Amino acid sequence: MSDWRLYGVAGWGSSLAEAMLDWAGESYDFVDVDGFDAPGPARDRLLAVNPLARVPTLVAPDGFVHTESAAIALHLAELRPEAGLAPAAGDPLRPAFLNRLIWFVSALYPTFTYRDYPERWAPDAADQLTANVDAFRQDLWRQLEQALEPDAWVLGDKPSALDAYVTIMSHWRPRRPWLAQHCPKAHALALRADKLPQIAAAVRRNFPEG
């Protein structure tokens, strides 16, 4: 029995937390809550620890419940600074890291909440909502593309948790074929990040199709 307990679903947002835990060298138990987005036992298990019923939900050794991937990344970076998940406080790259991390979770990630369940948010205009969110997400990827340097990690010479976000989220809509055509630097970064030893196993577990 490990000290950490991660509630998640293969290929979902919990894959971000898996990558961070692996990167930090932390062992954990994975609680599969596939089907949590509908009433049933899986949802009940998740609700018991997180009233938002969202993944990732990570229960720490001391019992604290982490419910946001950015908070998990920052906490693990502080807990295991030697792992290199994030630039340390005072590092010149720290502001850029924080800004891009919050961009991932406040701009890009929420598009999946609305796009994947349009009937919840706009039952009378679900198709329009889907089309608008898809277009907005593509614009966000183009913004990231403009900020990237060729053959570099998000922050430049050294990989960080940000590169785990890129490679994992590249498997979600609009997915990698679209990125290869429209955002070649982001696509190339995702392919390189797939092979980072810190997260390669987590990527294979969640996206075995490649």
QUICORRA-V469630 format. One record per residue. N is the residue number from 1. SS is DSSP state (alpha for helix, beta for strand, coil for the rest). Layout:
n | ss
N | SS
N | SS
This chain:
n | ss
1 | coil
2 | coil
3 | coil
4 | beta
5 | beta
6 | beta
7 | beta
8 | beta
9 | coil
10 | coil
11 | coil
12 | coil
13 | coil
14 | alpha
15 | alpha
16 | alpha
17 | alpha
18 | alpha
19 | alpha
20 | alpha
21 | alpha
22 | alpha
23 | alpha
24 | alpha
25 | coil
26 | coil
27 | coil
28 | beta
29 | beta
30 | beta
31 | beta
32 | beta
33 | coil
34 | coil
35 | coil
36 | coil
37 | coil
38 | coil
39 | coil
40 | coil
41 | alpha
42 | alpha
43 | alpha
44 | alpha
45 | alpha
46 | alpha
47 | alpha
48 | coil
49 | coil
50 | coil
51 | coil
52 | coil
53 | coil
54 | coil
55 | coil
56 | coil
57 | beta
58 | beta
59 | beta
60 | coil
61 | coil
62 | coil
63 | coil
64 | coil
65 | beta
66 | beta
67 | coil
68 | coil
69 | alpha
70 | alpha
71 | alpha
72 | alpha
73 | alpha
74 | alpha
75 | alpha
76 | alpha
77 | alpha
78 | alpha
79 | alpha
80 | coil
81 | alpha
82 | alpha
83 | alpha
84 | coil
85 | coil
86 | coil
87 | coil
88 | coil
89 | coil
90 | coil
91 | coil
92 | coil
93 | coil
94 | alpha
95 | alpha
96 | alpha
97 | alpha
98 | alpha
99 | alpha
100 | alpha
101 | alpha
102 | alpha
103 | alpha
104 | alpha
105 | alpha
106 | alpha
107 | alpha
108 | alpha
109 | coil
110 | alpha
111 | alpha
112 | alpha
113 | alpha
114 | alpha
115 | alpha
116 | alpha
117 | coil
118 | alpha
119 | alpha
120 | alpha
121 | alpha
122 | coil
123 | coil
124 | coil
125 | coil
126 | alpha
127 | alpha
128 | alpha
129 | alpha
130 | alpha
131 | alpha
132 | alpha
133 | alpha
134 | alpha
135 | alpha
136 | alpha
137 | alpha
138 | alpha
139 | alpha
140 | alpha
141 | alpha
142 | alpha
143 | alpha
144 | alpha
145 | alpha
146 | alpha
147 | alpha
148 | coil
149 | coil
150 | coil
151 | coil
152 | coil
153 | beta
154 | coil
155 | coil
156 | beta
157 | coil
158 | coil
159 | coil
160 | coil
161 | alpha
162 | alpha
163 | alpha
164 | alpha
165 | alpha
166 | alpha
167 | alpha
168 | alpha
169 | alpha
170 | coil
171 | coil
172 | coil
173 | coil
174 | coil
175 | alpha
176 | alpha
177 | alpha
178 | alpha
179 | alpha
180 | alpha
181 | alpha
182 | alpha
183 | coil
184 | alpha
185 | alpha
186 | alpha
187 | alpha
188 | alpha
189 | alpha
190 | alpha
191 | alpha
192 | alpha
193 | alpha
194 | alpha
195 | coil
196 | coil
197 | coil
198 | coil
199 | coil
200 | alpha
201 | alpha
202 | alpha
203 | alpha
204 | alpha
205 | alpha
206 | alpha
207 | coil
208 | coil
209 | coil
210 | coil
